[in-house]
Every structure is written in structure tokens, then in C-alpha cells.
Amino acid sequence: MYEALASFAQTWGLIGFVIFFLGVIAYAVWPKNRDKFTAAARSVLDENTRPDDADAPTDTKDGRDG
């Protein structure tokens, strides 16, 4: 009984994960989603994430430059 249940779970689990994987790939390359993914990729580059004191000189504890 255990062997039959394990075999069933392994076979159909693999098939289920392959179908899920293909669904994710299809979603990612679907032409309708291109604008959404392009906007998400560009949003990281468009945001200003520099700290306010980025232009301030940095001093080290031992007095050396750099």
C-alpha cells in the first residue's frame, strides 16, 4: 500500500510541478504582461535611493583617506 501511494505521489507530484513551472514561464513571457514587467524592472533604476549625506566627506577613525 505504501509503495503504491508513494509512487502515485511521486508521479503526479512531478507532473503537477512541471505544469506549474510551465504556467509560471507562460505567465512571465505572455505579451500582455510585458509592460508590467518592464515597468517593474525600470522602477529600481528610476528611484533615487542615495542617502541625504552621500555628498558629505567621510572621515575615518585613523585619519587616512579612502
JOWO-V916680 format. One record per backbone hydrogen bond with DSSP energy under -1.0 kcal/mol. CO is the residue of the C=O (numbers start at 1). NH is the residue of the N-H. If there is no record, write none. Layout:
co=(CO,CO)
nh=(NH,NH)
This chain:
co=(1,2,3,4,5,6,7,8,9,10,11,12,13,14,15,16,17,18,19,20,21,22,23,24,25,30,31,33,34,35,36,37,38,39,42,43,51)
nh=(5,6,7,8,9,10,11,12,13,14,15,16,17,18,19,20,21,22,23,24,25,26,27,28,29,33,34,37,38,39,40,41,42,43,46,47,54)
